Amino acid sequence: MSFSRSVGVVLSLAGLLGMAFAADQPAARTAVRAVEQAPAILPQQFGGWQMQGSVKTSTDPALADASNAAVMKEYGFSDLAVATYTRDDGRTLKIRAARFSDASGAFGAYTFYLQPQMTPENAKKEDKIGDQAAFLGQRVLFYRGHVLVDAQFSQESAMSGEQLRELAAALPRPNGNAANLPPLIGFMPHQSEVANTRKYAMGPAALGALAPPVSADLVDFDASSEVTLARYETSSGEATLMLISYPTPQLAAEHLRRIQAAHQMGQPQAGVSSADNSGSFSAKRTGTIVVIASGGVTSSDAKALLDLVNYEASVTWNQPTENAQARDLYLLILNIVVLCGILAGLAVVAGVAFGGIRILMKRCYPDKVFDRPEQMEFISLRLTETVVKGTSHSGPDAGRPAPENPA
């Protein structure tokens, strides 16, 4: 086999190996996660609390909340764990923990179940219970990553918060982009916001239960939209600020026209707060976000509330897109080309090194390492030497054979 053919075979094998090893990694990770068993939500013990009996688990959202099963599905409900813990002093603690597909679902469910009379936790980040918590007597509601926890103490104590922090630290955490919160909530202003009124909806069931200024039909969740809203104090009263995020600015502009047309025509909207419809209504688009301010406030206060929201583009990787798939294909081809280039470079370096060593050895040790006489024997025709019996070696007829004897 020639050297060039050997190099060709090596490069072909390298290309096949590059394609095998540079396959679509996100799809491979998804397949691995699908076959792996999810870790248990609740630990057997934490902070002096010991689980009594066995934990009850279910993947049915109706067992998590029978009246809001559709809402749980919209938030990406995965499974539920219910357990009772006890301490040596006789106190008990009942915990219901719901796991969702990502942190956005857990955050949305937390805002959905957050009640206005609850007291939000006011502590430093390192001292917080999970990512966000609220208290109501002996009940504590908090979420950590993609897990929402509802804890009910039989008797409150000064160490309850510290014990729940240990529980939060023991909860399973989501991997990769599943740990990211929805970027939309970052555009909501904090100034003059009424406590415990911020909500996040991922579908029509959750939005309809919140009595928003705009119905779910106009929001159009089939267009991959998401909604966050909250109530704000203004000089003329309380107003609702609603943000609707769409994948592209074109979709946002189209839906804004629909919303404004429906409001001008005075169409009745199911699930929409009548208090908001009775007051002012202002809307605008900023980037991919439609911003709506409505309620019993003056038009100037509603427009001032709108001005607090301004879109700034940011790069996130919450979900795979067509652009991400194209990027993965580009990286696959690039990796193959780079690998082939590296192997070709190694082949060239090896060839130059072999030839250089051979020349150097022939100069330093002539006929001792390479081209030794016993290794250089080969068949030769010796065409330059003509030896014919009876030829003349001089004169004009030199080299011609002698005529035959007629006798």
Secondary structure by P-SEA (a helix, b strand, c coil): ccaaaaaaaaaaaaaaaaaaaaccaaaaaaaaaaaccccccccccccccccccbbbbbccccccccccaaaaaaacccbbbbbbbbcccbbbbbbbbbbcccaaaaaaaaaaacccccccccccccccccccccccccbbbbccccbbbbbbbcccccaaaaaaaaaaaacccccccccccccccccccccccccccbbbbccaaaaaaacccccccccccccccccccccccccccbbbbbbbbcccaaaaaaaaaaaaaaaaaccccccccaaaaacbbbbbbcccbbbbbbccccaaaaaaaaacbbbbbbbbcccccaaaaaaaaaaaaaaaaaaaaaaaaaaaaaaaaaaaaaaaaaaaccccccccccccbbbbccccccccccccccccccccccccccc
